[in-house]
Amino acid sequence: MITGVLFLHGFSGGPYEVQPFVHYIQQRTDWVISVPTFSGHGDAEHLSMKGYKAEHWMMEAEIAYRQLKKQVDEVIVVGFSMGGVIGMYLSIRYTVKKLVLLSAAVKYIDPPQLVKDVRAIAQDMVHKKLEENEVFARYKDKLKNVPLSATVEFMKVVKKTEPYIKNIQCPTFIVQGRLDGIVPNTTAQILYNQIHSQQKQMYISDCGKHHICYSDDCDEWFDAVFKFIM
């Protein structure tokens, strides 16, 4: 049996968001790996998202799935943030062996944690340590390069998928950071309760923020997810 893994990155992001886990899988398996870049996405400083719609990104994920399925016997889908939402969409429409949801953005913006992050940015600005701030570094270019129209399209992806989450039957592993300022950490439990799979697990990272593949405890949950998808 040949196994393929389809990695789907997040809104206004790119393959770099999941690269640490991609590398982990590549080191341990001979699986076929696919990491597409959604239209208008990529490196933060080179985003060109204007004009692209939810349908573009969802169709691109379907095409990537179909192309991968031609090469392999079974497909595992790993989705980060918006990619997690699109991964759920794929698991409803197609045969997915295992589904891994990383900071899946079915709910978005956690005001209390966002306030803490903004305060930390302000303090680092005062102490001239802004470039050392992880949150600022990850979002400074996005704030300039993501049009409102693209954000509306992201919300459409969620609205198109959310009513059908209860139909997900494939084995699912949910990973969520407790310090995520974009996706409230309560989202993980909501998803866990809604998904009807007989086989599901959840990992809450106490130190994890939104970009969960870069959390200090990522090796721990990488191991747990790997055992689950084997």
C-alpha positions as CSV (number, residue, x, y, z in Angstrom):
1,M,0.0,0.0,0.0
2,I,1.3,3.4,-1.0
3,T,0.4,6.2,1.3
4,G,0.1,9.9,0.4
5,V,-0.1,12.9,2.7
6,L,-1.8,16.1,1.5
7,F,-0.7,19.2,3.6
8,L,-2.9,22.3,3.3
9,H,-1.7,25.6,4.7
10,G,-3.7,28.5,6.1
11,F,-5.3,31.7,5.0
12,S,-2.7,34.3,3.8
13,G,0.0,31.8,4.6
14,G,2.0,29.2,2.6
15,P,3.7,25.8,2.9
16,Y,6.1,27.2,5.4
17,E,3.3,27.0,8.0
18,V,3.3,23.2,7.9
19,Q,7.0,22.7,6.9
20,P,8.3,21.4,10.3
21,F,5.7,18.6,10.3
22,V,6.3,17.9,6.6
23,H,10.0,17.5,7.3
24,Y,9.2,15.2,10.3
25,I,7.1,12.9,8.1
26,Q,9.7,12.9,5.3
27,Q,12.4,11.8,7.7
28,R,10.5,8.8,8.9
29,T,8.6,7.5,5.9
30,D,8.7,7.0,2.1
31,W,5.2,8.4,1.8
32,V,4.3,10.6,-1.2
33,I,4.0,14.2,0.1
34,S,2.0,17.0,-1.6
35,V,2.1,20.6,-0.2
36,P,0.2,22.9,-2.7
37,T,0.2,26.6,-2.5
38,F,-3.3,28.2,-2.8
39,S,-3.7,31.0,-5.4
40,G,-2.6,34.4,-4.1
41,H,-0.8,32.8,-1.2
42,G,2.9,32.1,-0.4
43,D,5.6,34.0,1.4
44,A,4.1,36.8,3.5
45,E,5.9,39.6,1.7
46,H,4.7,38.4,-1.7
47,L,1.0,37.9,-1.2
48,S,-1.3,38.7,-4.1
49,M,-4.7,37.7,-2.9
50,K,-7.0,40.2,-4.6
51,G,-9.5,38.6,-6.9
52,Y,-9.3,35.1,-5.5
53,K,-12.4,33.5,-4.0
54,A,-13.3,30.7,-1.7
55,E,-14.2,28.5,-4.6
56,H,-10.6,28.8,-6.1
57,W,-9.0,27.6,-2.9
58,M,-11.5,24.7,-2.3
59,M,-11.2,23.6,-5.9
60,E,-7.4,23.7,-5.8
61,A,-7.5,21.5,-2.8
62,E,-9.7,19.0,-4.6
63,I,-7.4,19.0,-7.6
64,A,-4.4,18.4,-5.4
65,Y,-6.2,15.5,-3.7
66,R,-7.1,13.9,-7.0
67,Q,-3.6,14.3,-8.4
68,L,-2.2,12.7,-5.2
69,K,-4.8,9.9,-5.3
70,K,-3.6,8.9,-8.7
71,Q,-0.2,8.1,-7.3
72,V,-1.1,6.4,-4.0
73,D,-3.6,3.9,-2.5
74,E,-4.7,6.0,0.5
75,V,-4.6,9.7,1.3
76,I,-4.0,11.3,4.7
77,V,-5.0,15.0,4.9
78,V,-3.3,17.4,7.3
79,G,-4.8,20.9,7.3
80,F,-3.6,24.0,9.2
81,S,-6.0,26.9,10.0
82,M,-8.1,27.5,6.9
83,G,-6.4,24.4,5.4
84,G,-8.0,22.5,8.3
85,V,-11.4,23.7,7.3
86,I,-10.7,22.8,3.6
87,G,-9.4,19.4,4.9
88,M,-12.7,18.8,6.5
89,Y,-14.5,19.6,3.3
90,L,-12.3,17.1,1.4
91,S,-12.9,14.4,4.0
92,I,-16.7,14.8,3.5
93,R,-16.4,14.6,-0.3
94,Y,-13.6,12.1,-0.8
95,T,-12.1,9.0,0.8
96,V,-9.6,10.2,3.4
97,K,-7.8,7.6,5.5
98,K,-7.0,9.9,8.4
99,L,-7.6,13.6,9.0
100,V,-5.3,15.9,11.0
101,L,-6.6,19.3,12.0
102,L,-4.0,21.9,13.2
103,S,-5.5,25.1,14.6
104,A,-8.5,24.5,12.4
105,A,-10.2,27.9,11.9
106,V,-13.9,27.1,12.2
107,K,-14.0,29.8,14.8
108,Y,-11.6,32.8,14.6
109,I,-10.2,35.6,16.8
110,D,-9.8,35.0,20.5
111,P,-10.1,38.5,21.9
112,P,-8.4,37.9,25.3
113,Q,-5.4,36.2,23.9
114,L,-5.2,38.7,21.0
115,V,-5.1,41.5,23.6
116,K,-2.2,39.8,25.4
117,D,-0.3,39.4,22.1
118,V,-0.9,43.1,21.2
119,R,0.3,44.2,24.7
120,A,3.5,42.1,24.3
121,I,4.1,43.7,20.9
122,A,3.7,47.2,22.5
123,Q,6.1,46.3,25.2
124,D,8.7,45.0,22.8
125,M,8.2,48.1,20.7
126,V,9.0,50.3,23.8
127,H,12.1,48.2,24.5
128,K,13.1,48.2,20.9
129,K,12.8,44.4,20.6
130,L,10.0,44.3,18.1
131,E,11.8,42.2,15.5
132,E,12.3,39.5,18.2
133,N,8.5,39.3,18.8
134,E,7.2,36.1,17.2
135,V,3.6,37.2,16.6
136,F,4.7,40.5,15.1
137,A,7.2,38.8,12.8
138,R,4.6,36.4,11.5
139,Y,1.9,39.0,10.8
140,K,3.6,42.3,9.9
141,D,3.6,41.6,6.2
142,K,0.1,40.1,6.2
143,L,-1.4,43.2,7.7
144,K,-0.2,45.2,4.7
145,N,-0.9,42.6,2.0
146,V,-4.2,40.9,2.8
147,P,-7.2,42.8,1.3
148,L,-10.6,42.8,3.1
149,S,-12.2,41.0,0.1
150,A,-9.8,38.0,0.7
151,T,-10.8,37.9,4.4
152,V,-14.5,37.8,3.3
153,E,-13.7,34.8,1.0
154,F,-12.0,33.0,3.9
155,M,-15.1,33.4,6.0
156,K,-17.1,31.9,3.1
157,V,-14.9,28.8,3.2
158,V,-15.9,28.4,6.8
159,K,-19.6,29.0,6.1
160,K,-19.6,26.5,3.3
161,T,-18.0,23.7,5.5
162,E,-19.3,24.3,9.0
163,P,-22.8,22.8,8.5
164,Y,-21.3,19.5,7.3
165,I,-18.7,18.9,10.1
166,K,-21.1,16.4,11.7
167,N,-20.8,14.2,8.6
168,I,-17.1,13.6,9.1
169,Q,-16.6,9.9,9.7
170,C,-12.9,9.3,9.1
171,P,-10.4,9.0,12.0
172,T,-9.4,12.5,13.1
173,F,-6.7,14.0,15.3
174,I,-7.2,17.6,16.5
175,V,-4.2,19.8,17.6
176,Q,-4.8,23.2,19.2
177,G,-2.7,25.8,21.0
178,R,-4.0,27.1,24.3
179,L,-2.4,30.5,23.5
180,D,-3.8,30.8,20.0
181,G,-5.0,34.4,19.5
182,I,-6.6,33.7,16.1
183,V,-8.5,30.5,16.7
184,P,-10.0,30.3,20.2
185,N,-8.7,27.2,22.0
186,T,-12.3,26.1,22.8
187,T,-12.6,25.4,19.1
188,A,-10.8,22.0,19.5
189,Q,-13.4,20.7,21.9
190,I,-16.3,22.0,19.7
191,L,-14.8,20.1,16.7
192,Y,-14.2,17.0,18.8
193,N,-17.8,17.0,19.9
194,Q,-19.2,17.6,16.4
195,I,-17.1,15.1,14.4
196,H,-18.9,11.7,14.4
197,S,-15.8,9.6,13.8
198,Q,-15.4,6.5,16.0
199,Q,-11.7,7.2,16.2
200,K,-10.6,10.7,17.3
201,Q,-8.0,12.2,19.5
202,M,-7.2,15.7,20.7
203,Y,-4.0,17.4,21.8
204,I,-4.0,20.8,23.5
205,S,-0.6,22.5,23.5
206,D,-0.2,24.6,26.7
207,C,2.5,26.7,25.0
208,G,1.2,26.7,21.5
209,K,0.0,29.8,19.6
210,H,-1.7,29.8,16.2
211,H,1.3,28.6,14.2
212,I,1.2,25.3,16.1
213,C,3.9,23.6,13.9
214,Y,6.4,26.0,15.5
215,S,5.3,25.4,19.2
216,D,8.0,24.5,21.7
217,D,6.3,21.2,22.3
218,C,5.8,20.3,18.6
219,D,8.0,17.2,18.8
220,E,5.7,15.8,21.4
221,W,2.5,16.2,19.3
222,F,4.3,15.3,16.1
223,D,5.0,11.9,17.7
224,A,1.4,11.6,18.9
225,V,0.0,12.4,15.5
226,F,2.5,10.2,13.7
227,K,1.4,7.2,15.8
228,F,-2.2,8.0,15.0
229,I,-1.8,8.2,11.2
230,M,0.5,5.1,10.9
